[in-house]
């Protein structure tokens, strides 16, 4: 399904409160990770070789966003000297549990050849403004690290680390699948066996994992198809975090592939959030070419889509492309 340029925004009790006009974060805000804590929404986006690293935004309604600045503003948090163009800080994941914000991010130091030199790290803070702890290592044989805390209804309170495995061996597809391992919050390290939970679909280039718990099922949201015109968001689900996962039989939840005239292109790399009233939304990456399949001079941006769930428990875009929903 294709991204909608305008979608209905949530109200405090589930009624529509206006319209979200996409992109909500225009110009160089890629790889969004969205989070709600109480009535506050936060978005974290990639910054690559630019400082300060990881830009945060805050909202109360998913419509109006204000910048909180960059998180990684000290050498002890990230030091980018010598990072190549498009290296540096990739795909942050912002999460919250036990009264603390957790930020996981990749620091890509080298892109040469088949091998990527990646340092994944996690920091914590009592507020989005900090103070942020010193980084501790996160599994780093791949990028796009993510944390999932199973502390919602029906959860067991454990936390899980996810990341995509980069396979640089000759003859192998470099996107080796999504790995999962339990995260010990007290010790700030992984523990137990590593599980390969998803190897992707035919779109390949499986990356950007985020995990969610809803109605007794675990939903894995990934980016696929590469970050260009074939970019997509795919969903798989399982009865437990370790799997086994089944892929949505309807195909990608979101993609702009096949519609060169759509104003929002390269749609993919998404993360989900639920409102206090139980509505669901997807934050995702887009780009706006000047001409069909032309230059995207604003870079990769952040958009938000409203999600509905099918009776058998799969997420779907709620606003059809081209619809102009009423503004309340």
Protein Blocks (a to p, Z undefined) as FASTA:
>chain_A
ZZdfbdcdddfkopacbdcdddfbgghighiacddehjaccddddekjaccehiadddfk
omaccdebjfblcfkloccehiaehiajehiadddeehiacddddddfbfghjbdcdddd
ddddfbfnbpadddddddfbbghiaddddfbghiahiacdddddddfbghiafbgbjcdd
dddfklopaedjdddfbgbjfkloiehiacddeehiacddddehijalmgccdddddfbf
nbpcdddfkbpfbdcehiakbmbghiahiaddddfkopacddddddddfbghiacfklpa
dddddddddfkopacdfbdghiacddZZ
